[in-house]
Amino acid sequence: MLICSKVSLDNILIFGVGVLTFLFSLIVLFAEASPRKRKSSSFARPSESGSSSSSHSPHSSSSSSNALPWTVLPNSLENSFARAREIDTKRRRTLSNSSDNTSQSTHSPTPHKHNTMSIGHSNFFTDIGSVSGLGRSGPRTEGVTSSLGLSIASKSPIRRTGVQGKQPVKKLVIKNFTVTPQLPEDYELKTWNVLQQAVQAIQQSKPVESSLEELYKTCENLCHQKFGDNLYRRLSAEVESHVQNVVDGLLNKSENKSEESFLEAVHTAWSDHCRQMVMIRSIFLYLDRTFALQTLGVSTIWELGLDLWRRLAMNSLEIRSKVLGGILALIEQERSGDTSSHLLIVSLLRMLTDIQMYNSVFEIPFLQASRLYYHVDGEQNVHARTVPEYLRYAQRRLVEETGRFEGHLDKSTRRSLIAAVEGELLERWTDMILQKGFETVMQDHNLVDLKLWYELMMRVNGLEKLSFHFGNYVKKTGKALVADPSHDDSMVEELLKFKLGLDEIVNSCFQNSDLFLNVLKECFEAFINTRQNKPAELVAKYLDLRLRSGNKDLSDEELESTLDRVLILFRYIQGKDVFEAFYKRDLAKRLLLNKSASFDAEKSMLSKLKAECGSGFTTKLEGMFKDMDTSKDIMINFRASKMQSKIAGLDLTVNVLTQGNWPTYPPAEANIPAKISHCQEVFKEFYLSKHKGKRLMWQNSLGHSVVKATFPSGTKELQLSLFQAIVALLFNETGDSSLSYKEIQQLSNIEPKELSRTLQSLACGKYRVLVKNPKSKDVSDTDTFKFNEDFTASLTRIKINSIQLKETPEENSSTTERIFQDRQFQVDAAVVRIMKTRKQLSHTLLISELFEQLKFAIKSSDLKKRIESLIDRDYLERDKTDSTLYKYVA
């Protein structure tokens, strides 16, 4: 087919010659050029009239302005185009003559601007049959293809019209062969023989004669010819025959081999089988992907190999029993320390997993054997080892079983195995090991063993039992500390140390578990209240000891930490009213005698008590601090007034206290020296002038003074209580003479017990400003006393009034009695409050509600006494028909 396109002024002539056959083709590339942007090679088209292109081209001119803007092609290409132009020119002349004859008979003689050209195919093939064409990449020729039949739908010549545009495209029709090719009759058998030889060579570990590519192509050709079904059956039979031979070989050799040797043989046969199936599948991969995967009920080649091994090898009772028994025997050897067969066990477990016989053949016997092994092992070790050693042994066993055959045991098997080990080594012996060794481990404060104990008990849900024994230990140890009166002096310190150790155990060993925290709280509340009132009293005294100015053992941070720890003990105490009474009495002494170590520490403790018990608990304590501040302001005003001049020579300090805020002190009579009595009267006059209607009561037992004493060795300042100062001043008038006990009592008018304490502190203490005759530690009515002229001391100011800080038995009993009375008032108020609300209530319900409302421990018999007292005072009455029913009397 020849295609010519019309030439415009801006475009290059496109000339192409093509032949749509498979005999040969001639293609001439065209080039399109732009004068401004690019250069290209091209050539001129011959004129339609058949004349030379140079003489008839509309663009040719000798003028340089009409010169073409493209370059000349190389000589070889130019000669090829010249030859093509000659052939085309001859053809056009022949066609032009026939066209002119036709035009004369059918058309008018009017000349056309463009001639129409028609080319016949047969002439074209004759003229240019040996011409080579040029394509875009250079000269190209195509050979003849005899395997296809090609024909042109129409042999009518292509007409060229004067209209510029697309030319009509001729249709090609490709026809099939008239005769279908036939395969040789023995094609399938011969082809299978080639594949069979390759399979047998693989199974016999011999080299394969054909290449893998040829074998793969052979399998593919059989599948294309629809022999896939037969090929799969032949392959299956071939593999089955080989596996049967392997199984027969294993059975023949099993009698003469040990268990481990037989397992090695099975392992080798299984490894060879897997390797062979991988190579066979690579040859029959096309069969596997097309026929096996796309056919319902047909296994893949790999699954075929697994199924044959499972059906022929492992379904054999003899092989299966020997394999299972051998694996279990090797595992038991490994538990005993022999790990040489570990890889063999792993390989056989992997085989059972791959052939899907792990659960049905191995799992249950393995778990049964493991439970039996650890049943015997646990019983041997629990009696032969100490409890800590046995716990570490159990932990080691659990770690070993957890890591045993990692990744090869099923998850369900691993869980069941660990459960079996835990059951036989721990759960079975939990009660025995707890009773045997837990208390000893707690006493040794062995944190490592306690942590291990907690972790192991948590595995077998034994934390409840562990917490029970933990609670029993806490109760037993704590009760021993609280119930023994000989430990009263150090009880609080030992309880704090005991609590600190238990907190460390719960926090670091028991993971701060809520279960153990609650058990610890309940046990402390139980044992610390076994002695009613005493722990609360001792806690208050311990705080007094730590908050005194003489306590310099602790820094501010340590003191604050101690207060926090003591407050924890305070939470466990039920008799908080006892604590309040003793704490208030000791606080009063610290404030009045100026013995407080730090007012910041005092205020801190007060805020902690307020946060713990509420503002009602600390109202009176806060009032005590307020009175101290008010007293300072009063003394500033007193010293600024004219009344100060009336007591010249003495420095007077008075603390004015609100009676309701402070403890109740019994009156202490004494003959006050005239100078001191005068100072009291001057201050009383000043205070009453400022606060009319109020009354002052002097508390002599809490007074203290600083007295200058002149000794032959020098002058000393003695810090004395008021009673000590009264006694010491009596010796200013006696000179060298002595005074008897009765004379001192008559002159001072001090109560005998207080006088004995005072004389003992002056004559029998560390600093003896008086000499007692006879010498002894106790004071009797027959003793005599005189001034100690030989007294010496390195200090200038000497404190002798520390006796005031010590608690007397009378003070303790009076405080206890006052607490008892306060509790009676609280019980009476609670009964009246409940009955006023309920109007009538049975005895049992009233007692139960009283236990809920009262914040201190009390016996039912004491409550019954208070109810009887209220009935006698006409607050309640009994029902006339039911004596157990109480009614409120309005």
Residue pairs with C-beta under 8 A, 6 or more apart in sequence:
1 18
1 19
1 20
1 119
1 121
1 124
1 158
1 170
2 16
2 17
2 18
2 88
2 119
2 124
2 158
3 16
3 17
3 18
3 167
4 15
4 45
4 117
4 160
5 13
5 14
5 164
6 114
6 164
7 13
7 45
7 58
9 59
11 32
12 30
12 31
12 32
12 33
12 40
12 42
12 70
13 30
13 42
13 43
13 44
13 45
14 30
14 32
15 28
15 30
15 43
15 45
16 27
16 28
16 29
16 30
17 26
17 27
17 28
17 84
17 128
17 131
17 133
18 25
18 26
18 27
18 133
19 25
19 26
19 124
19 125
19 128
20 152
20 170
20 172
21 150
22 142
22 143
22 144
22 145
22 148
22 150
23 142
23 144
24 129
24 141
24 142
24 143
24 144
25 133
25 140
25 141
25 142
26 84
26 128
26 131
26 132
26 133
27 133
27 134
27 135
27 140
28 81
28 84
28 133
28 134
29 134
29 135
29 136
30 42
31 40
31 41
31 42
31 70
32 40
32 42
33 39
33 40
33 42
33 69
33 70
35 69
39 70
39 71
40 70
41 70
41 71
41 72
41 73
41 77
42 70
42 73
43 73
43 78
43 81
44 53
44 54
44 57
44 59
44 60
44 68
45 53
45 57
46 52
46 53
46 85
46 88
46 89
46 92
47 53
47 55
47 56
47 57
48 92
48 114
48 115
48 117
49 56
49 96
49 115
50 89
50 92
50 93
50 96
53 60
53 85
54 60
59 66
59 68
60 66
61 67
72 78
73 81
77 134
80 132
80 134
80 139
81 134
83 131
84 131
87 127
87 128
87 131
90 127
91 119
91 123
91 124
91 127
92 117
95 117
95 118
95 119
96 115
99 115
99 116
99 117
99 118
112 162
113 162
114 162
116 159
116 160
116 161
116 162
117 159
117 160
118 157
118 158
118 159
118 160
119 157
119 158
120 155
120 157
121 152
121 155
121 157
122 155
132 139
132 141
133 139
133 140
134 140
148 174
149 174
149 175
149 177
150 172
150 174
151 173
151 175
152 170
152 172
153 170
153 171
153 172
153 173
154 170
158 167
158 168
183 225
184 190
187 225
188 222
188 225
188 227
188 230
191 218
191 221
191 222
192 222
192 230
192 231
192 234
194 210
194 215
194 218
195 215
195 218
195 219
195 231
195 235
195 283
195 284
196 234
196 238
197 208
197 209
198 208
198 209
198 210
198 215
198 283
199 235
199 238
199 239
199 280
199 283
200 238
201 207
201 208
201 209
202 208
202 276
202 279
202 280
203 242
203 276
205 272
208 215
210 218
212 282
212 283
215 283
216 282
216 283
216 285
216 286
219 231
219 283
219 284
219 285
219 286
219 287
220 286
222 228
222 231
222 287
223 231
223 286
223 287
223 290
223 291
228 287
228 290
228 291
229 291
231 284
231 287
231 291
232 287
232 291
232 292
232 298
235 280
235 284
235 287
235 301
236 304
236 308
239 277
239 280
239 304
239 305
239 308
240 308
240 312
242 276
243 273
243 308
243 309
243 312
243 313
244 312
246 269
246 272
246 273
246 313
247 312
247 313
247 316
247 319
249 269
250 262
250 265
250 266
250 269
250 313
250 319
251 316
251 318
251 319
253 262
253 265
254 262
254 318
254 319
254 322
257 265
259 322
259 325
259 326
259 329
260 326
260 330
260 341
260 344
262 322
262 323
262 326
263 322
263 323
263 326
263 327
263 330
263 344
263 348
264 344
266 313
266 319
266 323
266 348
266 351
267 344
267 347
267 348
267 351
269 313
270 309
270 347
270 348
270 351
271 347
273 305
273 309
274 305
276 305
277 301
277 302
277 305
278 302
280 301
280 305
281 288
281 300
281 301
281 302
284 301
287 301
288 300
288 301
288 302
291 298
292 298
292 299
292 300
292 301
293 300
299 307
306 354
306 355
306 356
307 355
309 355
310 355
310 356
310 357
313 319
314 320
314 323
314 352
314 355
314 357
314 361
320 361
323 348
324 361
324 362
324 365
327 345
327 348
327 349
327 362
327 366
328 365
328 366
328 369
330 341
330 344
330 345
331 345
331 366
331 369
332 369
332 373
333 341
334 341
334 342
334 345
334 404
335 373
335 400
345 405
346 405
346 408
349 358
349 362
349 405
349 408
349 409
350 408
352 358
352 361
352 362
353 408
353 410
358 410
359 410
363 410
363 412
363 413
363 416
366 413
366 417
367 413
367 416
367 417
367 420
370 401
370 417
370 420
370 421
371 420
371 423
371 424
374 397
374 420
374 421
374 424
374 425
375 424
377 397
377 424
377 425
378 394
378 424
378 425
378 428
378 429
381 390
381 393
382 390
382 429
382 432
382 433
385 393
386 437
387 433
387 436
387 437
387 438
387 440
387 441
388 437
388 441
388 446
388 449
390 429
390 433
391 433
391 449
391 452
391 453
391 456
392 452
394 425
394 426
394 456
395 452
395 455
395 456
397 421
397 425
398 418
398 421
398 422
398 425
398 459
401 417
401 418
401 421
402 414
402 418
404 417
409 417
422 459
422 460
423 460
426 456
426 457
426 459
426 460
426 462
427 460
427 462
430 457
430 460
430 462
430 465
431 465
434 465
434 466
434 469
435 469
438 453
438 466
438 469
438 470
438 473
439 469
439 473
441 449
441 450
441 453
442 450
442 470
442 473
442 505
445 501
445 505
447 504
447 505
447 508
447 509
450 505
450 509
450 510
451 508
451 509
451 510
453 466
453 509
454 463
454 466
454 509
454 510
454 511
456 462
457 463
457 465
457 466
463 513
463 515
464 515
467 515
467 516
467 519
468 519
470 516
470 519
470 520
471 519
471 520
471 522
471 523
474 502
474 519
474 520
474 523
474 524
474 527
475 523
475 526
475 527
477 498
478 495
478 498
478 523
478 524
478 527
478 528
479 527
479 530
481 487
481 491
481 494
481 495
481 498
482 491
482 495
482 527
482 528
482 530
482 531
482 534
482 535
483 530
483 531
487 494
488 534
488 538
491 535
491 538
492 538
492 539
492 541
492 542
492 566
492 569
493 542
495 528
495 569
496 562
496 565
496 566
496 569
499 524
499 565
499 568
499 569
500 565
502 520
503 520
506 512
506 513
506 516
506 517
506 520
510 516
521 572
524 569
524 572
525 572
525 574
528 535
528 569
528 572
528 573
529 535
529 572
529 573
529 574
529 575
529 857
532 575
532 857
533 575
533 578
533 816
533 819
535 569
535 573
535 575
536 573
536 575
536 576
536 578
536 579
536 582
537 578
537 579
537 582
539 566
539 569
539 570
539 573
539 579
540 578
540 579
540 582
540 583
540 586
541 582
541 586
541 807
542 566
543 563
543 566
543 583
543 586
543 605
544 583
544 586
544 587
544 589
544 590
545 551
546 554
546 559
546 562
546 563
546 566
546 597
547 590
547 596
547 597
547 598
547 601
547 602
547 605
548 590
548 595
548 596
548 597
548 805
549 594
549 595
549 596
549 597
550 595
550 597
551 597
552 597
554 562
556 598
556 601
559 597
559 598
559 601
560 601
560 604
563 601
563 604
563 605
563 608
564 608
567 608
567 609
567 612
570 576
570 579
570 609
570 612
571 612
573 579
574 855
574 856
574 857
575 856
575 857
576 613
576 617
576 855
576 856
577 819
577 822
577 823
577 826
577 855
577 856
578 819
578 856
580 617
581 663
581 815
581 818
581 819
581 822
582 815
583 621
584 620
584 621
584 624
584 662
584 663
585 663
585 811
585 815
587 602
587 621
587 624
588 624
588 662
588 663
588 702
589 595
589 702
589 804
589 805
590 596
590 602
591 624
591 625
591 628
592 655
592 702
593 702
593 704
593 801
593 804
593 805
595 805
596 602
602 625
603 625
606 618
606 621
606 622
606 625
609 617
609 618
609 621
610 617
610 618
620 660
620 661
620 662
623 658
623 660
623 661
624 657
624 661
624 662
626 661
627 655
627 656
627 657
627 658
627 661
627 662
628 655
630 656
631 654
631 655
631 656
631 657
634 654
634 656
634 687
635 653
635 654
637 690
638 644
638 652
638 654
638 683
638 686
641 686
643 682
643 683
643 685
643 686
646 678
646 682
647 678
647 679
647 682
649 675
650 675
650 676
650 679
652 679
652 682
652 683
654 683
654 687
656 687
656 696
659 697
663 815
664 818
665 699
665 701
665 702
666 701
666 814
667 697
668 699
668 700
668 701
668 723
668 750
668 751
668 754
669 700
669 749
669 750
669 751
670 700
670 722
670 723
670 726
670 748
670 749
670 750
671 726
671 747
671 748
671 749
672 680
672 700
672 722
672 726
673 725
673 726
673 729
676 705
676 722
676 725
680 698
684 696
687 694
687 696
688 694
688 696
700 722
700 723
701 722
701 723
701 754
701 804
702 804
703 721
703 722
704 719
704 720
704 721
704 722
704 801
704 804
705 719
705 720
705 721
705 722
705 725
706 717
706 718
706 719
706 720
706 797
707 717
707 718
707 720
707 725
707 728
707 729
708 715
708 716
708 717
708 718
709 715
709 716
709 717
709 718
709 728
709 769
711 788
711 789
711 791
711 792
712 789
712 790
713 791
713 792
716 791
716 793
716 795
716 796
716 797
716 798
717 796
717 797
717 798
718 728
718 769
718 797
718 798
718 800
719 797
719 798
719 799
719 800
719 801
720 728
720 800
720 801
721 758
721 801
721 803
721 804
723 748
723 750
723 754
723 755
723 758
724 758
724 761
724 762
724 800
724 801
724 803
726 748
726 750
727 744
727 748
727 750
727 755
727 758
727 759
727 762
728 762
728 769
728 770
730 739
730 744
730 747
730 748
731 739
731 770
731 786
731 787
734 786
734 787
736 786
736 787
736 789
737 786
738 773
738 784
738 785
738 786
739 747
739 784
739 785
739 786
740 782
740 783
740 784
740 785
741 755
741 759
741 779
741 780
741 781
741 782
741 783
741 784
741 785
742 781
744 755
744 759
744 785
745 752
745 755
748 755
750 758
753 808
753 810
756 779
757 803
757 808
758 803
759 770
759 772
759 779
759 783
759 785
760 777
760 778
760 779
761 800
761 803
762 768
762 769
762 770
762 785
762 800
763 769
763 770
763 771
763 772
763 779
763 785
764 772
764 776
764 777
764 778
764 779
765 800
765 803
767 791
767 793
767 798
767 800
768 788
768 791
769 787
769 788
769 791
769 800
770 785
770 786
770 787
770 788
771 785
771 786
771 787
771 788
772 779
772 783
772 784
772 785
773 783
773 784
773 785
773 786
774 783
823 856
823 858
824 866
826 854
826 856
827 850
827 854
827 858
827 862
827 863
827 866
828 866
828 869
828 870
828 875
830 850
830 853
830 854
831 846
831 850
831 866
831 867
831 870
831 875
831 876
832 870
832 875
832 888
834 841
834 846
834 849
834 850
834 853
835 841
835 846
835 875
835 876
835 886
835 887
835 888
836 888
838 888
839 887
839 888
840 879
840 885
840 886
840 887
840 888
841 849
841 885
841 886
842 884
842 885
842 886
843 867
843 884
843 885
843 886
844 884
846 867
846 886
847 860
847 863
847 864
850 863
867 876
867 886
870 876
871 877
871 878
871 886
874 889
875 888
875 889
876 886
876 887
876 888
876 889
877 886
877 887
877 889
878 885
878 886
878 887
879 885
879 886
879 887
